[in-house]
Amino acid sequence: MSFTEICIYQVKPQKAQEFEVLMQEAKSFLEKQKGVLTVSLIKRGYLIDMPQIKEGLPPHEITKIVKSVKYMLYWEFDTKESYGLAQKNLYDSYWKSIDKCLLVPHDKYLGERIF
């Protein structure tokens, strides 16, 4: 059973481009971590509400940034021990630069993948 993290970043709007460049640079570093199975960064860009769902319509594109630009980092590891080492390596290398882009501290959701 693999171990996963979903990390939610709320990035200052004026730092969004810097954050994306930084994360693109960090991607190859993250992919080289022992035990990593996959790494994906997603930028929140759409909303969907119940009428759209009921009608089978596509989501609405977000056109206005209210407080922050939201990103989700998803990465998966072979074990939680590999995950722990990768977290230390990320902290020792890219974390200070990432943190400077954030409006608030990030949220981490951790667990074992069920399917």
C-alpha positions as CSV (number, residue, x, y, z in Angstrom):
1,M,0.0,0.0,0.0
2,S,1.5,3.3,-1.0
3,F,1.7,6.5,1.1
4,T,0.4,9.8,-0.2
5,E,0.3,13.5,0.6
6,I,-2.0,16.1,-0.8
7,C,-0.6,19.5,0.1
8,I,-2.7,22.7,-0.3
9,Y,-0.8,25.9,-1.0
10,Q,-2.5,29.3,-0.8
11,V,-0.1,31.5,-2.8
12,K,0.0,35.3,-2.7
13,P,-1.4,36.5,-6.1
14,Q,1.7,38.5,-6.8
15,K,3.9,35.4,-6.1
16,A,1.9,32.9,-8.3
17,Q,4.3,33.1,-11.3
18,E,7.3,32.8,-9.0
19,F,5.7,29.8,-7.2
20,E,5.0,28.0,-10.5
21,V,8.6,28.5,-11.7
22,L,10.0,27.4,-8.3
23,M,7.8,24.3,-8.3
24,Q,8.7,23.4,-11.9
25,E,12.3,23.5,-10.8
26,A,11.6,21.5,-7.7
27,K,9.7,18.9,-9.7
28,S,12.8,17.1,-11.0
29,F,14.3,17.2,-7.4
30,L,11.0,15.7,-6.0
31,E,10.9,13.0,-8.7
32,K,14.4,11.8,-7.7
33,Q,13.5,11.2,-4.1
34,K,13.9,7.6,-3.0
35,G,10.6,5.7,-3.2
36,V,8.6,8.4,-5.0
37,L,6.0,7.0,-7.4
38,T,4.3,10.1,-8.7
39,V,4.4,13.9,-8.3
40,S,1.7,16.3,-9.7
41,L,1.0,20.0,-9.1
42,I,-2.5,21.2,-9.9
43,K,-3.6,24.9,-10.0
44,R,-7.2,25.4,-9.0
45,G,-8.9,27.0,-12.0
46,Y,-12.5,25.9,-12.0
47,L,-15.7,25.7,-9.9
48,I,-18.7,23.5,-10.3
49,D,-22.1,23.9,-8.5
50,M,-25.1,21.6,-8.1
51,P,-27.1,22.8,-11.2
52,Q,-24.1,22.2,-13.4
53,I,-23.6,18.7,-11.9
54,K,-27.3,17.9,-12.3
55,E,-27.3,19.0,-16.0
56,G,-23.9,17.4,-16.8
57,L,-22.4,20.8,-17.7
58,P,-18.7,21.6,-17.5
59,P,-17.3,23.6,-14.6
60,H,-17.0,27.4,-14.7
61,E,-13.5,28.8,-15.1
62,I,-12.3,31.0,-12.2
63,T,-11.8,34.5,-13.6
64,K,-11.1,36.5,-10.4
65,I,-8.6,35.9,-7.7
66,V,-10.1,36.8,-4.3
67,K,-7.4,36.2,-1.7
68,S,-5.0,33.6,-3.0
69,V,-4.2,31.3,-5.9
70,K,-4.6,27.7,-4.7
71,Y,-2.4,24.8,-5.7
72,M,-2.5,21.2,-4.8
73,L,0.6,19.1,-4.7
74,Y,0.0,15.3,-4.9
75,W,2.8,12.9,-4.4
76,E,2.9,9.3,-3.7
77,F,5.6,7.0,-2.2
78,D,6.3,3.3,-1.7
79,T,6.4,3.7,2.1
80,K,5.9,6.4,4.8
81,E,9.6,6.1,5.6
82,S,10.5,7.2,2.1
83,Y,8.0,10.0,2.4
84,G,9.6,11.2,5.7
85,L,13.1,11.3,4.1
86,A,11.7,13.2,1.1
87,Q,10.1,15.8,3.4
88,K,13.4,16.4,5.1
89,N,15.1,16.8,1.7
90,L,12.5,19.2,0.5
91,Y,12.7,21.2,3.7
92,D,16.5,21.4,3.5
93,S,16.4,22.6,-0.1
94,Y,13.3,24.4,-1.4
95,W,11.1,25.0,1.6
96,K,12.2,28.5,2.5
97,S,11.6,29.7,-1.1
98,I,8.2,28.0,-1.2
99,D,7.2,29.5,2.2
100,K,7.9,33.0,1.0
101,C,5.3,32.7,-1.7
102,L,2.5,31.6,0.7
103,L,-0.3,33.7,2.2
104,V,-0.8,31.2,5.1
105,P,1.0,28.0,6.1
106,H,0.1,25.1,3.9
107,D,-2.2,22.2,4.8
108,K,-1.0,18.6,4.5
109,Y,-3.3,15.6,4.1
110,L,-1.5,12.3,4.6
111,G,-2.6,8.7,4.2
112,E,-2.4,5.4,2.6
113,R,-3.9,5.0,-0.9
114,I,-7.0,2.8,-0.8
115,F,-7.4,2.5,-4.6
